Amino acid sequence: MVQKRTFLQLREHIIHNLAAGRKTANQVSAETGIGWKTVAKHVIHLRGTGLVKLSFTNGYMKVFELTDQGKEKVGIV
């Protein structure tokens, strides 16, 4: 039986994936194995906590990146 990941584990995977640079939810999904809808929902939460920000949008896609606070969390800054 496959053990489900907790919200905290999913968010940690997303944050660490975004540490490599700006990405869309689809890119994060492909690289982490987390469904894109799940990534999109957790990115909303991470934006609310100030760890992730929207860096670009054109109506068709959204690109996200870590904030300074997010970078501190993963040990970049």
C-alpha positions in Angstrom: 0.0 0.0 0.0 1.3 3.4 -1.0 1.5 5.8 1.9 0.1 9.3 1.2 2.2 12.3 1.7 1.0 14.9 4.2 0.4 18.5 3.2 3.6 19.5 4.9 5.6 17.0 2.9 4.0 18.1 -0.4 4.8 21.8 0.4 8.4 20.9 1.3 8.8 19.2 -2.0 7.4 22.1 -3.9 9.6 24.7 -2.0 12.7 22.7 -2.6 11.9 22.2 -6.3 11.4 26.0 -6.7 14.8 26.6 -5.1 16.2 25.7 -8.5 14.5 28.8 -10.1 11.3 30.0 -11.6 8.8 27.4 -12.7 5.2 26.8 -13.7 3.0 24.5 -11.7 3.3 22.0 -14.6 7.1 22.0 -14.4 7.0 21.5 -10.6 4.5 18.7 -11.1 6.6 16.9 -13.7 9.8 17.2 -11.6 8.3 16.2 -8.2 5.7 13.6 -9.2 2.9 15.6 -7.6 -0.2 16.2 -9.6 -0.4 19.6 -11.2 -3.8 20.5 -9.6 -2.3 19.6 -6.2 0.8 21.7 -6.9 -1.5 24.6 -7.9 -3.5 24.4 -4.7 -0.5 24.2 -2.5 1.2 27.1 -4.3 -1.8 29.2 -3.3 -1.2 28.3 0.3 2.6 29.0 0.0 1.9 32.4 -1.6 -0.4 33.2 1.4 2.4 32.3 3.8 4.9 34.5 1.9 7.2 31.7 0.8 6.4 31.8 -2.9 5.4 34.6 -5.2 4.0 35.0 -8.7 6.8 36.3 -10.9 5.1 36.2 -14.3 1.6 35.7 -15.8 0.2 36.2 -19.3 -3.3 34.8 -18.9 -2.2 31.3 -20.1 0.4 30.4 -17.6 1.8 31.5 -14.2 5.4 31.3 -13.2 6.3 31.1 -9.6 9.5 31.6 -7.6 10.6 31.6 -4.0 10.5 34.9 -2.0 13.5 35.9 0.2 11.6 34.2 3.1 11.2 31.1 1.0 14.9 31.1 0.1 15.8 31.4 3.8 13.7 28.4 4.5 15.6 26.2 2.1 19.0 27.7 3.1 19.7 29.7 -0.1 20.1 33.2 1.4 
